[in-house]
Amino acid sequence: MAAERTPEELVQAYHQAMLHLSAEELAGLFAEDARYEFPFLTPGRPSAYESRQEIYAGFKQAWSNAPVRLDSIENIAIYHTSDPSVVIVEQNMRATVKDSNQTFVRPALLIFFTKDGFITRLRDYADMLRGVKEMGRIDALIKAINQ
């Protein structure tokens, strides 16, 4: 039952949803009025999703034609803050570019804000440039930034 999930259990369920590329599983972890933030510039992606429904729709679209496969989430470290409902997660995501079979590791730092067994806010600081570089899309990224 969601109301019984600790922040650590939410992190584990978040990782499973990511590995399954399941927008439904992912969205189900968030409160109805949750906010999922991407503080680093990522062309083609909004700076935030403003509700559970936006989180579901955004990830469903992104994952429906993802050029990479997420293989594993490694080197996970969970840091506790003075607020027991907030945890900071450091991790590496190992992925494979589908077209080339090239593998790469993308580091990320996530800040989870939780309440009543749901994620209420998530700040996702991921190294998106590493994936763009490995997919050979630097030129497309530069073009998108300049638009």
C-alpha positions as CSV (number, residue, x, y, z in Angstrom):
1,M,0.0,0.0,0.0
2,A,1.4,3.4,-1.1
3,A,0.7,5.1,2.2
4,E,3.1,2.7,4.0
5,R,6.1,3.3,1.7
6,T,9.2,5.0,3.2
7,P,11.3,7.3,1.1
8,E,13.8,4.5,0.6
9,E,11.0,2.2,-0.6
10,L,9.9,4.9,-3.0
11,V,13.4,5.2,-4.4
12,Q,13.6,1.4,-4.9
13,A,10.2,1.5,-6.7
14,Y,11.3,4.4,-8.8
15,H,14.3,2.5,-9.9
16,Q,12.1,-0.5,-10.9
17,A,9.8,1.7,-12.9
18,M,12.8,3.2,-14.7
19,L,14.2,-0.3,-15.5
20,H,10.8,-1.4,-16.7
21,L,10.4,1.9,-18.7
22,S,6.9,1.9,-17.2
23,A,5.3,5.3,-17.2
24,E,2.3,3.8,-15.4
25,E,4.5,2.4,-12.6
26,L,6.4,5.6,-12.3
27,A,3.4,7.9,-12.2
28,G,1.8,5.7,-9.6
29,L,4.6,6.7,-7.2
30,F,3.8,10.4,-7.3
31,A,1.1,12.4,-5.5
32,E,-1.6,13.8,-7.7
33,D,-0.2,17.3,-7.6
34,A,3.5,16.2,-7.7
35,R,6.2,18.1,-9.5
36,Y,9.0,16.4,-11.4
37,E,11.8,18.9,-12.1
38,F,14.7,18.8,-14.6
39,P,16.9,21.7,-13.4
40,F,19.5,21.2,-16.2
41,L,18.7,22.4,-19.7
42,T,17.4,19.6,-21.8
43,P,16.1,20.7,-25.2
44,G,12.9,18.9,-26.2
45,R,11.9,18.4,-22.6
46,P,10.0,20.8,-20.3
47,S,11.8,22.1,-17.2
48,A,9.1,20.3,-15.1
49,Y,6.0,18.1,-15.2
50,E,3.4,19.7,-12.9
51,S,1.2,16.7,-12.0
52,R,1.0,12.9,-11.9
53,Q,-0.8,13.0,-15.2
54,E,1.9,15.1,-16.8
55,I,4.6,12.8,-15.4
56,Y,2.8,9.8,-16.9
57,A,2.3,11.5,-20.3
58,G,5.8,12.9,-20.5
59,F,7.6,9.6,-19.7
60,K,5.2,7.5,-21.8
61,Q,6.1,9.7,-24.8
62,A,9.8,9.8,-24.0
63,W,10.0,6.0,-23.5
64,S,7.8,5.1,-26.5
65,N,10.6,5.9,-28.9
66,A,13.7,6.0,-26.6
67,P,16.9,5.4,-28.6
68,V,18.5,3.8,-25.6
69,R,17.8,0.8,-23.4
70,L,18.4,1.2,-19.6
71,D,20.4,-1.8,-18.5
72,S,20.9,-1.1,-14.8
73,I,21.1,1.4,-12.1
74,E,24.4,1.1,-10.2
75,N,26.4,2.7,-7.3
76,I,23.3,3.8,-5.6
77,A,23.9,5.9,-2.4
78,I,21.0,7.3,-0.4
79,Y,21.7,10.3,1.8
80,H,19.4,11.3,4.6
81,T,18.7,14.9,5.4
82,S,17.5,16.6,8.6
83,D,14.0,16.2,7.2
84,P,13.1,12.5,7.2
85,S,10.7,12.9,4.2
86,V,13.6,14.1,2.0
87,V,16.4,11.9,0.6
88,I,19.2,12.6,-1.8
89,V,20.1,9.8,-4.2
90,E,23.4,9.5,-6.1
91,Q,23.4,6.9,-8.9
92,N,24.8,5.8,-12.2
93,M,22.5,4.6,-15.0
94,R,24.1,2.1,-17.4
95,A,22.5,2.2,-20.8
96,T,22.9,0.9,-24.3
97,V,22.3,2.8,-27.5
98,K,20.0,0.6,-29.5
99,D,21.4,1.4,-33.0
100,S,25.1,1.0,-32.2
101,N,25.1,-1.3,-29.1
102,Q,27.4,1.3,-27.5
103,T,27.1,1.3,-23.7
104,F,27.6,4.3,-21.5
105,V,27.1,5.3,-17.9
106,R,25.1,8.4,-17.0
107,P,25.6,9.8,-13.5
108,A,22.7,11.5,-11.7
109,L,21.7,13.1,-8.5
110,L,18.1,13.0,-7.4
111,I,16.3,14.8,-4.6
112,F,13.1,13.1,-3.5
113,F,10.5,14.9,-1.4
114,T,7.9,12.6,0.0
115,K,4.7,12.7,2.0
116,D,2.2,10.0,3.0
117,G,3.9,7.3,0.9
118,F,4.1,9.3,-2.3
119,I,6.8,11.4,-4.1
120,T,5.6,15.0,-3.9
121,R,8.5,16.6,-5.7
122,L,11.6,15.2,-7.5
123,R,14.6,17.2,-8.7
124,D,16.4,15.2,-11.3
125,Y,20.0,16.3,-11.9
126,A,21.1,13.9,-14.7
127,D,24.1,14.2,-17.0
128,M,22.0,14.3,-20.2
129,L,24.9,15.4,-22.3
130,R,26.7,12.1,-21.8
131,G,23.8,10.2,-23.5
132,V,23.5,12.8,-26.3
133,K,27.2,12.4,-27.0
134,E,27.1,8.6,-27.0
135,M,24.0,8.6,-29.4
136,G,25.9,10.9,-31.8
137,R,23.4,13.7,-31.4
138,I,25.6,16.6,-30.4
139,D,24.9,18.5,-33.6
140,A,21.2,18.1,-33.2
141,L,21.5,19.3,-29.6
142,I,23.4,22.4,-30.6
143,K,20.7,23.2,-33.2
144,A,17.9,22.7,-30.7
145,I,19.7,25.0,-28.2
146,N,20.1,27.7,-30.8
147,Q,16.4,27.7,-31.8
